[in-house]
C-alpha cells in the first residue's frame, strides 16, 4: 500500500491506453514538473506543521532542504532523464523521429497534433518529410 502511494506521488504510472486501444505515454515534462511541485508543497507544509508541534526541531530547519532534494527534486530529475532516454529511443526507432514535423520536446507530430509512440505513427507515413540537418 505504501509503495502504491509512493508510485502515485512520484508519477510512476507508465502508460495507459487511449480510446482506440493504443498505448500512450502519460509521463511528460509537465507531469514531472507537477510531481516535483506537488511533492515539494507537501514536504514544506508538513515541515511547518512539524516545526509547530515539536519546537526542538526548529534548530534543524536546514534538514528540510535535504529532504526536499531527496524526496522531490532528485526523483523528478531521474524521471526527466528516463523521459529523455525514451524520446531518444522513439526518435531512433520510428519514422516520425526522422521527420521534420516531429517535436521531440512534446513527443508530438506538429501537423496532425497527435502524440506518437513506438507503435503508432499518426499520418502512417503519408506526411513524412525528412529533417534537414
N, C-alpha and C positions, 0 to 999 in steps of 0.2 A: 504494500500500500504506500509506504514511504517512497519507494523507488518510482512508482507511478506518478505520485505528486511531484517528485523532483523532475521527472521527464516532462511533465506539463509546464513547470516553471522554466525549464531550460529549452522549451520548444523543440524537444527531440521526438517529433512525431513522424518525420519522414515524408511519406507520400500518401495521397488518397486518390480515389477515383472520382472523375467528374461524371456528369450526367450521361456521357456517351461511353463510359467504361474505360476511358484512357487514364493511365496513371499520371497525376500531375504533381509537381514538386511544390510543397507548401512552405518550404524553408526558403525565404527570400531575404535580401538585406534589410528590408523593412521589418520583417518578423524578428530578425536577430537584434536589431536596434531596440525594437519594442520590448523584447525579452530582457535586454540589459537595463532599460529604463524601469521596467516593472520590478525586477529583482532589486535594483538599487533603491527604489522607493520603499519597498517592503523592508529592506535592511535598515535604511535610515529611520523609518518610522518605528521599527522595533527597537532600534538603539535608543531613541528618545524615550520610549516607554521604559526600557531597561534602566536608563540613567535616572529616571524619576523614582523607580521602585527601589533600586539599590544605589544609594549615594556613593558608596565606596568605589563603584565602577567608574565614576566620573574622572578619576585620575588616569584611567586607561582609555581616554577618548580616541587616541591615535590608533588604537587597535581596530576601530571601525573601518578605517581605510584598508587595512589588510583583509578584513572580512569582505568588504565590497569588491576588492580585486579578485579574491579567491572565489567568491560565490556569484558575482555578477559580470565583471568585465572579462576575466580570463575565459570562462566558458563561452562567452559571446565571441571572443577573439578566435577561439578554437573552431566554433561553428562557422565563422566567416572564412577561415582557412579551408574548411571542408567544402563550403559552398563554392569557393574559387576553384578547388580541385574538380568538383562536379561540373562546373561550367567549362573548364578546360577539356574534360572528357567528352562532353556534349559537342564542343567546338571541333574536336578532332574526329569524332566518330559519326557525325551526321552531315548530311548535305547542307543543312541550314547553317552550320558552323562556318562554312566556307563561302557563304552568301553575303553580299554587301548590305542586305536588308536585315541581317541578324544583329540584334542589340544584346551584347553579352552581359551588360550590367543588369538587365532585367530578364534575360533568357527569353526574348520576345522577337517575333517576326514583325518588323515595323510596317510592312504593307498590310498584312491581314490582322494585325494587333492581337495575335494569339501566342500563347506560350508554347514553346517546343519542348519535347523530351527526346530521349534516345530512340523511342519507337513511334514518334508522331511528328510528321512534317506537315505543317498546315496547308501549304499550297501543293503538296505532293510533287514538287519539283518543277511545276509549270512557270513559276515566277522567279526561278533561281537565276541569280546574276552574280558572277564571281567577284570576289573582293579585288580591288586594285591596290596593290601594295607598293 
